[in-house]
Amino acid sequence: QVQLVESGGGLVQPGGSLRLSCAASGTIFSISTMGWYRQAPGKQRELVATITGGGSTNYADSVKGRFTISRDNAKNTVYLQMNSLKPEDTAVYYCKKGSQWGQGTQVTVSS
């Protein structure tokens, strides 16, 4: 059974940075495409970034140049480095593999 556990969320001021982590178990992590998604209050869940087993990445236009997705296959972990955070980045951030979702971690950007 695949398990995904996110961590690293919190409260940060505009312009600040956070790094989210998603630890995966129960899957062959190194060949898996992993994704980060987010859902703001009253809005639909949306794609933030994905990374393939080969390291190819894809980003939503709203985060390009500010967020970086990466992975450490030795640790079965995918990361989302978020810089220059804006209030509109406030959301619950979820890790995804295939049809499996993590429980989410709250990111709040506010002064």
N, C-alpha and C positions, 0 to 999 in steps of 0.2 A: 504494500500500500504506500502510495506516494504521500509524503508529508512535506509541507513547506511552512517555514516559520520565519516571519519577518521581524526585524528589529531596527532600531535606530531613529525612529520618529521622535517628534518633540515640538517644542515651541521655539521659534527663531525669529529674529527681527528681519525686516526686509533688507535684502542685500547679503544676508548671511548664507551659511552653508550647512548642509547635513549630508550624512552618508547612510543610506539604508542598506541593510543586509538581508538576504534570504537564504537560509540554510535548507538544503533539500536532502531527503532521505527516501529510501525505498525505490530508487530509480537509477538507471544508468545515466548519471548526470552529465558526463563529459560529451555525450552526443546529443544532448537535449537542447532544443531551443527554449530559452527562458524569456519571460516578459515581465515588465512592470506596467501596471495599470493604476489609475486613480479614479476616485469618485468623490466629487464635491457635493455638499448638501443640495438636494433638489435637482441634481444633474445626473446624466447617465455616466456609467463607468466608461473611461476612455483609455486608449493605448497611450503609454508614455514612451516606452522603448523596448526593443527586443534585441537579443543576441543569440546567434546560432551556435551550434557546437564548434564550428570552425572560427568563430569570433566575429562574424559579420554582424554589423549593428544597424538598427533602424530607429529613428526618433520621430516623435510628433513635432510638427513645425513649431509649436509653442514652447518647446524646451530645447530646440537645437542651439548648440553653442553654450548652453548653460548646464545641461545634465550630461553625465557620462555613465553608460552601462558597461560593466565589466564582469568577469567571472574568474574564479579560482577553482579549477577542477579538482585540485588536490584536497580542497576543503569543501567540495560540493556546495559552493556558495556563489551567489550572484549579487552584485552590488549596484547601487545607483547613487553616484556622487552628484549632489545637487548644489549648484553654486548660483549666486546672484538671485536668490529666491525672492519671489514676489507674493503679495497677498493672494493673488489668483492661483497660486500653487497650493493653497490650502486644500487638503483633501485627505481621505484615507487612501493609502497606497497599498496595493496588493501585488504579490508575486504570483506568477502563473506558469504552469507547465502543462501543456496539452489541455485537458479539461479540469485540471486540479488547481484550486486557488488556495492561497494562504489565508490567514485570519485577518490580515491587514494591520497597518500601523499608521497612526494619525500624525499628520504633518500640519502644523499651524504656523502661518507666517503673519506676524502681527507686531506692531510696535506698542 
